[in-house]
Amino acid sequence: MNTLATWLQPWEPSLPVFLACALAVSLYAIGMMRGAQPGFWAALSYFGGIALIYAVTQTHYDYYSQYLFAAHRLQHLILHHLGPFLIALAMPASVLATAMPARIRALPQGRAAPAFRVLRTIYRGLQQPFIAGTLFVGLIYFWLTPEIHFDAMLSIDLYWFMNWTMMLDGLLFWWLIFERGNPGSTPRLSPGRRILLLALVMPPQIALGAYITFSRQNLFEIYDVCGRAFPIDPLLDQQIGGLITWIPASMMSVMAAVIVLAFRLERSDSDA
């Protein structure tokens, strides 16, 4: 029990992360109590995504992600891929909207627009397919640039900024891929364009993961400077991290393409 309690304690507590997770869970629960019926699998997907994000940032796992390259890559696989993937797959917008106070939900769109016009413009810009795909892959490359990665792992503020950017960008990308609600601010892509976008982000991830895996140079010396959580050979640690960057991340695109096709077939059957 003491071991479990120790594991569940944050290594580097982050109040913004804790509040964001608590708010996300609370709003969804309130929405369901007010009558929203997302279904069992949608709710499980949503809560599972939040739980995974919390587990790799606000438990003792965060210690390993700071002192082991492979653990760090698994953390970012969850923050950038799996966690946001599950949240977006649940399409929680209607449930979260139900949780909002009645006066906000009843606010006419014309009155609400001025307050959110700038944010909506920025959001729509970020959700353009070319920009969304470039950011999705570009951030992985940016934070894995050895010099930038070195600085990010030395500064706690930069470390959390890195994690936040990965998580938010993951949410934006997977939301664009799985969006299937009523027309709104998110651009509505056809199934073909969604699958094309998923296919285009795969090769750069594969190339980066393969480069890290097969490199005979220790690319991320920060883990030697600060010490590794386990007595593992630096190149083996790097190879495992490269494989995580390469294979599971790429397979997420394949899984997403299959899901997009399934949604398209389901809609075709319902229209028939």
QUIWO-V388877 format. One record per residue. N is the residue number from 1. RES is the residue in three letters. PHI is phi in degrees with one decimal (NA if undefined). PSI is psi in whole degrees, 0 to 359 (none if undefined). Layout:
# QUIWO-V388877
n->[N N]
res->[RES RES]
phi->[PHI PHI]
psi->[PSI PSI]
This chain:
# QUIWO-V388877
n->[1 2 3 4 5 6 7 8 9 10 11 12 13 14 15 16 17 18 19 20 21 22 23 24 25 26 27 28 29 30 31 32 33 34 35 36 37 38 39 40 41 42 43 44 45 46 47 48 49 50 51 52 53 54 55 56 57 58 59 60 61 62 63 64 65 66 67 68 69 70 71 72 73 74 75 76 77 78 79 80 81 82 83 84 85 86 87 88 89 90 91 92 93 94 95 96 97 98 99 100 101 102 103 104 105 106 107 108 109 110 111 112 113 114 115 116 117 118 119 120 121 122 123 124 125 126 127 128 129 130 131 132 133 134 135 136 137 138 139 140 141 142 143 144 145 146 147 148 149 150 151 152 153 154 155 156 157 158 159 160 161 162 163 164 165 166 167 168 169 170 171 172 173 174 175 176 177 178 179 180 181 182 183 184 185 186 187 188 189 190 191 192 193 194 195 196 197 198 199 200 201 202 203 204 205 206 207 208 209 210 211 212 213 214 215 216 217 218 219 220 221 222 223 224 225 226 227 228 229 230 231 232 233 234 235 236 237 238 239 240 241 242 243 244 245 246 247 248 249 250 251 252 253 254 255 256 257 258 259 260 261 262 263 264 265 266 267 268 269 270 271 272]
res->[MET ASN THR LEU ALA THR TRP LEU GLN PRO TRP GLU PRO SER LEU PRO VAL PHE LEU ALA CYS ALA LEU ALA VAL SER LEU TYR ALA ILE GLY MET MET ARG GLY ALA GLN PRO GLY PHE TRP ALA ALA LEU SER TYR PHE GLY GLY ILE ALA LEU ILE TYR ALA VAL THR GLN THR HIS TYR ASP TYR TYR SER GLN TYR LEU PHE ALA ALA HIS ARG LEU GLN HIS LEU ILE LEU HIS HIS LEU GLY PRO PHE LEU ILE ALA LEU ALA MET PRO ALA SER VAL LEU ALA THR ALA MET PRO ALA ARG ILE ARG ALA LEU PRO GLN GLY ARG ALA ALA PRO ALA PHE ARG VAL LEU ARG THR ILE TYR ARG GLY LEU GLN GLN PRO PHE ILE ALA GLY THR LEU PHE VAL GLY LEU ILE TYR PHE TRP LEU THR PRO GLU ILE HIS PHE ASP ALA MET LEU SER ILE ASP LEU TYR TRP PHE MET ASN TRP THR MET MET LEU ASP GLY LEU LEU PHE TRP TRP LEU ILE PHE GLU ARG GLY ASN PRO GLY SER THR PRO ARG LEU SER PRO GLY ARG ARG ILE LEU LEU LEU ALA LEU VAL MET PRO PRO GLN ILE ALA LEU GLY ALA TYR ILE THR PHE SER ARG GLN ASN LEU PHE GLU ILE TYR ASP VAL CYS GLY ARG ALA PHE PRO ILE ASP PRO LEU LEU ASP GLN GLN ILE GLY GLY LEU ILE THR TRP ILE PRO ALA SER MET MET SER VAL MET ALA ALA VAL ILE VAL LEU ALA PHE ARG LEU GLU ARG SER ASP SER ASP ALA]
phi->[NA -62.8 -64.4 -63.8 -62.0 -65.6 -62.9 -78.1 -78.3 -64.2 -77.6 -126.4 -57.3 -127.9 -61.4 -59.4 -66.4 -60.0 -66.6 -64.1 -67.2 -63.9 -65.9 -61.7 -68.6 -64.0 -63.3 -65.6 -65.3 -63.8 -58.9 -67.9 -66.4 -89.6 115.7 -66.2 -125.7 -72.5 95.9 -62.0 -69.6 -65.2 -64.4 -62.6 -63.2 -64.2 -64.2 -64.3 -62.4 -63.1 -62.5 -64.9 -61.8 -63.5 -63.3 -91.4 -121.7 -121.1 -130.4 -69.2 -59.0 -59.4 -60.6 -67.3 -68.4 -90.5 -127.7 -154.5 -62.6 -61.6 -65.8 -63.2 -67.1 -66.7 -59.0 -74.5 -60.4 -76.6 -69.0 -101.5 -117.1 -65.6 -60.3 -60.3 -55.3 -68.0 -64.7 -65.8 -61.0 -72.3 44.4 -84.7 -55.5 -67.1 -67.7 -65.8 -65.0 -63.3 -76.7 -68.9 -57.6 -58.7 -66.9 -77.0 -65.6 -87.1 -65.4 -59.7 -60.5 -63.8 -79.4 -78.1 -58.0 -57.7 -69.3 -112.4 -61.9 -65.5 -63.0 -66.4 -63.3 -63.0 -60.8 -64.5 -65.5 -66.7 -92.8 -67.0 -50.7 -64.1 -67.4 -61.4 -66.8 -64.4 -65.0 -60.8 -82.6 -61.9 -66.2 -63.0 -62.3 -60.5 -75.0 -98.9 -64.4 -49.4 -66.6 -69.3 -62.0 -57.8 -66.0 -64.4 -80.9 -90.9 -107.3 -65.1 -67.3 -69.0 -61.5 -71.1 -62.5 -58.5 -63.9 -63.5 -63.4 -65.6 -67.0 -66.0 -66.3 -61.5 -62.2 -62.2 -66.4 -70.1 -64.5 -61.7 -70.4 -100.6 -53.7 -149.0 -88.2 -68.2 -54.9 -153.4 -74.7 -77.0 -56.9 -93.9 -90.4 -69.9 -54.7 -63.2 -69.6 -65.2 -66.6 -62.4 -61.8 -63.1 -68.6 -73.0 -83.9 -73.2 -56.2 -63.2 -67.6 -62.7 -62.4 -65.8 -62.1 -66.4 -61.4 -65.8 -63.5 -96.7 -66.4 -95.3 -106.2 -73.9 -78.5 -121.0 -73.0 -57.2 -76.0 -81.8 -65.9 -88.1 92.9 -92.5 -64.3 -124.5 -76.1 -115.2 -61.0 -55.0 -70.4 -67.4 -57.7 -66.9 -64.4 -64.1 -62.1 -64.7 -64.0 -64.6 -67.7 -85.9 -84.5 -61.2 -62.3 -68.9 -64.9 -62.6 -66.1 -63.7 -60.1 -63.7 -62.8 -62.9 -65.8 -59.4 -62.9 -63.6 -63.3 -66.6 -66.7 -62.9 -67.8 -62.8 -65.6 -70.8 -79.3 -70.4]
psi->[319 322 316 317 320 318 323 349 138 142 313 91 137 109 318 319 315 314 322 317 318 318 318 316 316 315 319 319 319 318 318 321 335 6 351 139 83 341 155 312 324 316 318 319 316 305 326 318 316 317 320 317 317 318 324 359 329 29 183 350 328 332 313 325 339 344 19 122 318 318 324 317 325 321 315 333 321 318 325 335 285 312 303 325 310 321 312 324 328 344 68 4 315 323 316 323 323 332 343 150 149 323 331 317 330 356 126 145 325 325 329 332 314 322 330 8 315 314 321 321 316 316 313 326 315 335 6 135 314 315 317 315 319 317 320 315 321 323 325 312 317 308 345 6 121 316 318 319 321 311 320 323 347 334 122 325 316 327 313 326 318 312 319 316 321 316 313 320 323 317 317 314 309 331 318 321 319 357 123 19 202 149 136 218 334 128 137 105 147 159 322 318 326 315 322 317 318 322 325 332 351 308 317 323 319 315 316 315 319 320 315 319 316 359 136 6 141 100 333 79 349 328 343 323 313 344 143 151 329 152 76 146 133 319 327 317 317 320 318 317 321 320 322 321 330 298 300 321 319 322 335 324 320 314 317 320 319 318 317 317 320 320 321 317 322 318 324 319 321 332 339 none]
